[in-house]
Amino acid sequence: MKPASLILSGACLGLLPVSLTCQAQVQSTAAPATPVSATASGKVVVAGVVPDEATRVAVLTRLRELYGADRVVDQLSLGSVVAPPNWGQHVQRLISPSLKQVSHGQLSVQGQTVDLRGEVGNEAQRQQVVSEVAQALNPTYSVRNGLRVAVREQALVDQALAQRIVEFEAGSAVLRPEGLKILDEMALALTQLQGKRIEVIGHTDALGHRPGNISLSLARAQAVKAYLVGKGLPAERLQTSGMGPDQPVASNDTEDGRARNRRIEFRVGS
């Protein structure tokens, strides 16, 4: 029997897109849920499969209390799924105002393991968010803390990219001329970061199979790295990763949304 799952995402959860993935499972090998994202600015989309109407209503009520009923987009469904004891209550407690302090983040619950990733403004916020997540759970849950304090140089990189999309040929890692122009500008910005490490992160839309999208997103990130190295950036400063369709910033139900999800991100490290 499939596990119960819930995915909450939307730009208004934090300063930048944040997603919350909650998945209950009985067997540790259960497959992850498919992420969805906000359909419009200021909206919170909640999707997934829950075991009963009471759980669905409780989760929606919690979200509407936090964000307002007009900002919550309900895509939850009911199904023949199973969940650990009190799973719904734990999910409700995890949906807390502290998540608004996390940007570029994701909260994932796989059975009784919670993964928390993203960026916060300072160390005090990092400790606060992790503490509140731990307090929302009983001792049988474990929390993996992947939060990090954002570096100030990230704002400079975000301004240089200016929410533009580095474009590739369809279904390939070949950069289009428009994408090359953006990377020329990014190369100038990245050379000013005084030796900071940069992670180049590839993303895709949700069309097609996830394994293929993961491989494509990594290949595109590697193509961007190769181009930037050709522009004079040291290869050892550039790391690559491919997230596939797992961190959308727009709905995959429209062509415009899918185009926004096919993107490259630049994350500044230490």
SULMOSUL-V49155 format. One record per pair of residues at least 6 apart in sequence whose C-alpha atoms are under 7 Angstrom apart, sorted by the first residue. I is the first residue (numbers start at 1). J is the second residue. Records with the same first field share a line. If there is no record, write none. Layout:
I->J + J
This chain:
1->81 + 82
2->81 + 82
3->23 + 24 + 25 + 26 + 81 + 82 + 83
4->23 + 24 + 25 + 49 + 50 + 51 + 81 + 82 + 83
5->22 + 23 + 24 + 33 + 48 + 49 + 50
6->21 + 22 + 23 + 47 + 48 + 49
7->20 + 21 + 22 + 35 + 46 + 47 + 48
8->19 + 20 + 21 + 44 + 45 + 46 + 47
9->18 + 19 + 20 + 36 + 37 + 38 + 44 + 45 + 46
10->17 + 18 + 19 + 37 + 38 + 43 + 44 + 45
11->17 + 18 + 41 + 42
12->42 + 43
13->99 + 100
14->99 + 100 + 101 + 102 + 103
15->103
16->103 + 104
17->103 + 104 + 249
18->103 + 104 + 105 + 106
19->105 + 106 + 107
20->106 + 107 + 108
21->106 + 107 + 108 + 109
22->91 + 108 + 109 + 110
23->109 + 110 + 111
24->83 + 84 + 87 + 110 + 111
25->82 + 83 + 84 + 110 + 111
26->83 + 84 + 111
35->246 + 247
36->248 + 251
37->45 + 248 + 249 + 250 + 251
38->44 + 45 + 249 + 250 + 251
39->250 + 251
42->71
43->71 + 72 + 73
44->71 + 72 + 73
45->72 + 73 + 74 + 75
46->73 + 74 + 75 + 76
47->74 + 75 + 76
48->76 + 77
49->76 + 77 + 78 + 79
50->56 + 77 + 78 + 79 + 81
51->78 + 79 + 80 + 81 + 82
52->78
53->78
55->88
56->76
59->92
62->92
63->72
64->72
90->136 + 137
93->136
94->133 + 136
98->129
101->120
102->118 + 119 + 120
103->118 + 119 + 120
104->118 + 119
105->117 + 118 + 119
106->116 + 117 + 118
107->115 + 116 + 117
108->114 + 115 + 116
109->115
112->140 + 141 + 142
113->141 + 142 + 143
114->142 + 143 + 144
115->143 + 144 + 145
116->144 + 145 + 146 + 147
117->145 + 146 + 147
118->146 + 147 + 148
119->147 + 148 + 149 + 150
120->126 + 148 + 149 + 150
121->149 + 150
122->149
123->149
126->147 + 148
130->145
134->143
151->268
153->193 + 268
154->267 + 268
157->189
160->186 + 189
161->186
165->260 + 263 + 264
166->179 + 182 + 263 + 264
167->175 + 176 + 178 + 179
168->174 + 175 + 176 + 179
169->175 + 176
172->216
173->216 + 219 + 220 + 223
187->228 + 231
191->233
196->237 + 268 + 269 + 270
197->237 + 238 + 268 + 269 + 270
198->237 + 238 + 239 + 266 + 267 + 268 + 269
199->238 + 239 + 240 + 266 + 267 + 268
200->221 + 238 + 239 + 240 + 241 + 264 + 265 + 266 + 267
201->221 + 240 + 241 + 242 + 264 + 265 + 266
202->217 + 218 + 220 + 221 + 241 + 242 + 243 + 244 + 263 + 264 + 265
203->217 + 242 + 243 + 244 + 245 + 261 + 262 + 263 + 264
204->213 + 217 + 244 + 245 + 261 + 262 + 263
205->245 + 252 + 258 + 261 + 262
206->245 + 252
210->244 + 245
213->244 + 245
214->242 + 243 + 244
215->242
217->242 + 243 + 244
218->240 + 241 + 242
221->240 + 241 + 242 + 264
222->240
225->238
229->235
248->261
249->261
250->257 + 260 + 261
251->257 + 258
252->258
